[in-house]
Amino acid sequence: MNKNVIISCAVTGAGDTASKNPEVPVTPKEIADSAIKAAKAGAAVAHIHVRDPKTGQLSHDVSLFQEVVERIRESDTDVIINITAGGGGDWIPSDEDPTRGGEGTDIQTPEERHEPVGLLLPEICTLDCGSVNFGDQIYISPADWLRKQAELIKKSGVKPELECFDTGHIRFANQLIKEELVEEQPLFQFCLGIPWGAAADAETISYMKQRIPEDSNWAAFGIGAMQMPIAAESVLQGGNVRIGLEDNLYLKKGVLATNEHLTDKAVNIVQSLGANVLTPREAREKLKLRKP
């Protein structure tokens, strides 16, 4: 069991969720404010995507990332900032020509995915460690692209969070470590319950955690109704916790959530298990982060 738990809050995500829960933050101010509220509720880390303020849909606009990050850094909280570097990886075959991407396809190069990270130098950024069937589309992260992206992240001094949506992603993350593209004491995130990746259950967590380096820090999250059960299971098996509106829109059945409510619920779960919730300062020390 993990007695000293880092809680991350994934505050908005990239999915089509803003129309389903009005508390999903959309504008840079809303995203920053929600991250700050989650931090005050007990989150040590805020995981950041940005959205088009007019449509509420996914955006890669670096200026939006910059505004969010500046607002958080200027606030009265020292929450750790974790910027997505997953970028455009969505590929949907065209009905007319399945060799080409159709409507909804959104692909970025490794350099484009890295751009907000290289400019803003957060303490953490994500690195999605492989391609996967993601619902009815494919998320694309080829091995050579990931090597290039890992090298860019390493040169920037930002710590990569190795996001693993399936068991093969663990194998490739370990290969990046072996090739010294990811430095010692790596940080893993087990992303569970995404159709059609790894299942959100205790057995999958056990399988994954046994296959990462001994000096690793790790967390797990489940989507939807499995968010809080996986949070508890992660702590019991020695890991950290991720919650937030990116992964789950409800506090309980029929009750829409806010990020601060989900964070508060996660804090209560962690403490009820007899563990401590780490502050951002304590989390920095545990993860050995470079403070911006």
C-alpha positions as MATLAB code, in Angstrom:
seq = 'MNKNVIISCAVTGAGDTASKNPEVPVTPKEIADSAIKAAKAGAAVAHIHVRDPKTGQLSHDVSLFQEVVERIRESDTDVIINITAGGGGDWIPSDEDPTRGGEGTDIQTPEERHEPVGLLLPEICTLDCGSVNFGDQIYISPADWLRKQAELIKKSGVKPELECFDTGHIRFANQLIKEELVEEQPLFQFCLGIPWGAAADAETISYMKQRIPEDSNWAAFGIGAMQMPIAAESVLQGGNVRIGLEDNLYLKKGVLATNEHLTDKAVNIVQSLGANVLTPREAREKLKLRKP';
ca = [
       0.000    0.000    0.000;
       1.124    3.536   -0.740;
       1.125    5.600    2.452;
       2.020    8.914    0.742;
      -0.241    9.538   -2.236;
      -0.009   12.070   -5.042;
      -3.405   13.098   -6.431;
      -3.520   14.388  -10.007;
      -6.584   16.115  -11.406;
      -7.139   15.916  -15.180;
      -9.285   18.997  -15.421;
     -10.779   19.059  -18.933;
      -9.414   16.514  -21.435;
     -10.031   16.487  -25.162;
     -13.270   14.541  -25.492;
     -16.692   15.817  -26.526;
     -17.781   16.321  -22.913;
     -18.378   20.057  -22.471;
     -21.939   19.665  -23.758;
     -22.595   16.856  -21.267;
     -21.480   18.634  -18.101;
     -21.456   22.453  -17.882;
     -18.705   22.226  -15.242;
     -16.171   21.000  -17.818;
     -13.899   24.042  -18.190;
     -13.466   25.394  -21.711;
     -11.805   28.831  -21.770;
      -8.228   29.300  -20.516;
      -9.564   31.184  -17.486;
     -12.038   28.401  -16.686;
      -9.361   25.712  -17.077;
      -6.889   27.590  -14.867;
      -9.538   28.392  -12.258;
     -10.646   24.753  -12.154;
      -7.047   23.575  -11.744;
      -6.556   26.046   -8.878;
      -9.764   24.892   -7.162;
      -8.704   21.269   -7.496;
      -5.314   22.133   -6.001;
      -6.959   23.809   -3.034;
      -9.082   20.668   -2.587;
      -5.950   18.514   -2.411;
      -4.592   17.840   -5.907;
      -0.802   18.118   -6.155;
      -0.828   17.928   -9.968;
      -3.081   19.531  -12.592;
      -3.130   17.771  -15.971;
      -3.901   20.279  -18.723;
      -5.502   20.107  -22.163;
      -6.969   23.158  -23.870;
     -10.170   23.683  -25.831;
     -11.399   26.083  -28.486;
     -13.199   28.744  -26.414;
     -15.865   29.131  -29.124;
     -16.705   25.478  -29.768;
     -15.560   23.696  -26.611;
     -13.748   21.146  -28.762;
     -10.106   20.053  -28.683;
      -7.495   22.667  -29.565;
      -3.711   22.578  -30.045;
      -3.348   26.377  -29.906;
      -0.126   27.067  -28.016;
      -1.349   30.522  -26.981;
      -4.232   28.883  -25.101;
      -1.790   26.635  -23.236;
       0.305   29.691  -22.451;
      -2.619   31.604  -20.968;
      -3.659   28.637  -18.793;
      -0.122   28.093  -17.516;
       0.487   31.778  -16.817;
      -2.784   32.079  -14.890;
      -1.914   29.061  -12.733;
       1.633   30.246  -12.092;
       0.400   33.704  -11.119;
      -2.097   32.244   -8.631;
      -1.657   31.599   -4.931;
      -1.159   27.853   -5.465;
       2.025   25.999   -6.378;
       0.243   23.065   -8.041;
       2.460   21.014  -10.361;
       1.554   21.583  -14.016;
       1.351   18.558  -16.313;
       0.721   19.511  -19.954;
      -0.562   16.972  -22.435;
       1.883   16.166  -25.208;
      -0.443   13.569  -26.730;
      -1.400   16.122  -29.343;
      -3.113   15.186  -32.554;
      -3.117   11.419  -32.822;
      -6.681   10.662  -33.899;
      -7.080    8.731  -37.157;
     -10.449    7.751  -38.621;
     -10.470    5.948  -41.997;
     -12.294    7.726  -44.790;
     -15.411    5.917  -46.053;
     -14.495    6.850  -49.624;
     -10.822    5.858  -49.373;
      -9.824    3.857  -46.281;
      -6.127    4.515  -47.018;
      -6.710    8.159  -46.050;
      -7.960    9.835  -42.906;
     -11.576   10.913  -42.954;
     -13.599   13.484  -41.034;
     -12.361   13.802  -37.455;
      -8.783   12.781  -38.238;
      -6.324   15.003  -36.373;
      -2.624   14.196  -36.666;
       0.351   16.174  -35.363;
       4.060   15.482  -35.782;
       6.278   14.836  -32.727;
       7.599   18.403  -33.007;
       4.080   19.830  -33.039;
       3.045   17.710  -30.063;
       6.082   18.949  -28.157;
       5.642   22.653  -28.979;
       3.688   23.781  -25.874;
       5.990   21.715  -23.654;
       9.150   23.172  -25.139;
       7.809   26.713  -24.885;
       6.261   26.617  -21.416;
       8.490   24.031  -19.664;
       5.970   22.502  -17.257;
       7.330   20.175  -14.625;
       5.606   17.147  -16.225;
       4.202   16.315  -19.638;
       2.533   13.169  -20.915;
       4.048   10.743  -23.397;
       1.482    8.284  -24.797;
       3.530    5.119  -25.261;
       1.891    3.525  -28.280;
      -0.979    3.353  -30.702;
      -4.308    1.878  -29.623;
      -7.882    1.326  -30.763;
      -9.563    4.222  -28.973;
     -13.297    3.690  -29.194;
     -14.226    3.915  -32.884;
     -10.978    5.592  -33.919;
      -7.272    4.837  -33.735;
      -4.863    6.827  -31.608;
      -1.554    6.870  -33.460;
       1.860    7.100  -31.764;
       4.396    5.199  -33.901;
       7.579    3.992  -32.220;
       9.937    6.263  -34.168;
       7.748    9.280  -33.424;
       7.802    8.423  -29.735;
      11.574    8.114  -29.714;
      11.848   11.552  -31.299;
       9.321   13.022  -28.878;
      11.023   11.427  -25.855;
      14.313   12.963  -26.955;
      12.708   16.416  -27.232;
      11.184   16.053  -23.769;
      14.495   14.915  -22.285;
      16.346   17.894  -23.783;
      13.749   20.260  -22.329;
      14.297   18.960  -18.791;
      10.596   18.128  -18.353;
       9.683   14.797  -16.722;
       7.626   12.553  -19.000;
       4.606   10.792  -17.578;
       4.582    7.514  -19.496;
       0.924    6.945  -20.317;
       0.174    3.271  -20.944;
      -3.227    2.340  -22.355;
      -2.337   -1.292  -22.942;
       0.247   -3.840  -21.841;
       2.386   -3.418  -24.959;
       2.816    0.228  -24.023;
       4.577   -0.883  -20.835;
       7.019   -2.874  -22.958;
       7.764    0.092  -25.194;
       8.117    2.493  -22.248;
      10.693    0.117  -20.795;
      12.498    0.148  -24.142;
      12.659    3.952  -24.042;
      14.209    3.676  -20.582;
      16.686    1.067  -21.836;
      17.682    3.406  -24.687;
      18.178    6.217  -22.108;
      15.535    8.370  -23.763;
      13.731    8.384  -20.404;
      15.863    8.938  -17.323;
      15.952    7.066  -14.024;
      13.045    6.995  -11.585;
      10.467    7.040  -14.401;
       6.866    8.080  -13.910;
       4.126    5.798  -15.265;
       0.384    6.319  -15.662;
      -1.817    3.255  -16.218;
      -4.796    4.424  -18.295;
      -7.556    1.865  -17.753;
     -10.998    1.202  -19.129;
     -10.649    3.028  -22.463;
     -12.401    1.055  -25.218;
     -10.417   -0.933  -26.375;
      -7.343   -0.751  -24.217;
      -6.460   -2.351  -20.901;
      -9.312   -3.248  -18.554;
     -10.031   -1.233  -15.412;
      -9.553   -3.874  -12.732;
      -7.194   -4.961   -9.971;
      -5.640   -7.736  -12.045;
      -4.552   -5.317  -14.776;
      -2.968   -2.948  -12.261;
      -1.090   -5.873  -10.717;
       0.115   -7.056  -14.127;
       1.329   -3.607  -15.163;
       3.049   -2.626  -11.926;
       5.064   -5.854  -11.910;
       6.537   -4.953  -15.297;
       7.968   -1.509  -14.645;
      11.374   -0.654  -13.118;
      11.634   -0.935   -9.336;
      12.518    2.741   -8.930;
       9.372    3.889  -10.791;
       6.584    6.044   -9.463;
       3.198    5.144  -10.895;
      -0.477    5.953  -10.813;
      -3.601    4.473  -12.330;
      -6.931    5.871  -13.399;
     -10.217    4.409  -14.540;
     -12.855    6.157  -16.612;
     -16.504    6.735  -15.809;
     -17.912    4.773  -12.900;
     -14.543    3.065  -12.371;
     -12.744    6.299  -11.493;
     -13.016    6.034   -7.710;
     -12.728    2.209   -7.464;
      -9.463    2.365   -9.453;
      -8.264    5.272   -7.291;
      -8.710    3.119   -4.189;
      -7.183    0.030   -5.823;
      -4.178    2.021   -7.001;
      -3.418    3.175   -3.462;
      -3.856   -0.343   -2.081;
      -1.390   -1.719   -4.647;
       1.204    1.007   -3.979;
       0.358    3.642   -6.577;
      -0.871    7.206   -6.850;
      -4.222    8.569   -8.030;
      -5.646   10.480  -10.977;
      -9.189   11.813  -11.042;
     -10.938   14.672  -12.853;
     -13.520   15.608  -15.451;
     -11.336   14.377  -18.310;
     -12.116   10.818  -17.223;
     -15.469   11.002  -15.431;
     -18.313   13.536  -15.395;
     -20.227   12.336  -12.330;
     -19.774   12.573   -8.575;
     -22.236    9.715   -8.235;
     -25.001    8.308  -10.414;
     -27.092   11.180  -11.763;
     -25.047   13.908  -10.030;
     -22.718   15.920  -12.248;
     -19.298   16.622  -10.755;
     -16.819   19.468  -10.571;
     -13.088   18.931  -10.455;
     -12.876   20.122   -6.874;
     -15.662   17.738   -5.815;
     -13.903   14.792   -7.457;
     -10.639   15.814   -5.815;
     -12.284   16.105   -2.421;
     -13.831   12.646   -2.838;
     -10.442   11.195   -3.786;
      -8.839   12.834   -0.739;
     -11.464   11.229    1.494;
     -10.855    7.812   -0.085;
      -7.084    8.088    0.346;
      -7.371    9.207    3.946;
      -9.978    6.563    4.762;
      -7.423    3.949    3.683;
      -4.970    5.368    6.220;
      -2.705    7.155    3.704;
      -1.514   10.754    3.494;
      -2.223   13.140    0.615;
       0.967   14.860   -0.507;
       1.242   18.594   -1.098;
       2.768   19.891   -4.342;
       6.069   20.503   -2.529;
       6.103   16.954   -1.165;
       5.121   15.549   -4.577;
       8.002   17.429   -6.228;
      10.416   15.829   -3.810;
       8.968   12.359   -4.339;
       9.053   12.657   -8.142;
      12.374   14.543   -8.178;
      10.999   17.285  -10.416;
      12.757   20.355  -11.704;
      10.785   23.355  -10.495;
      10.142   25.855  -13.304;
];
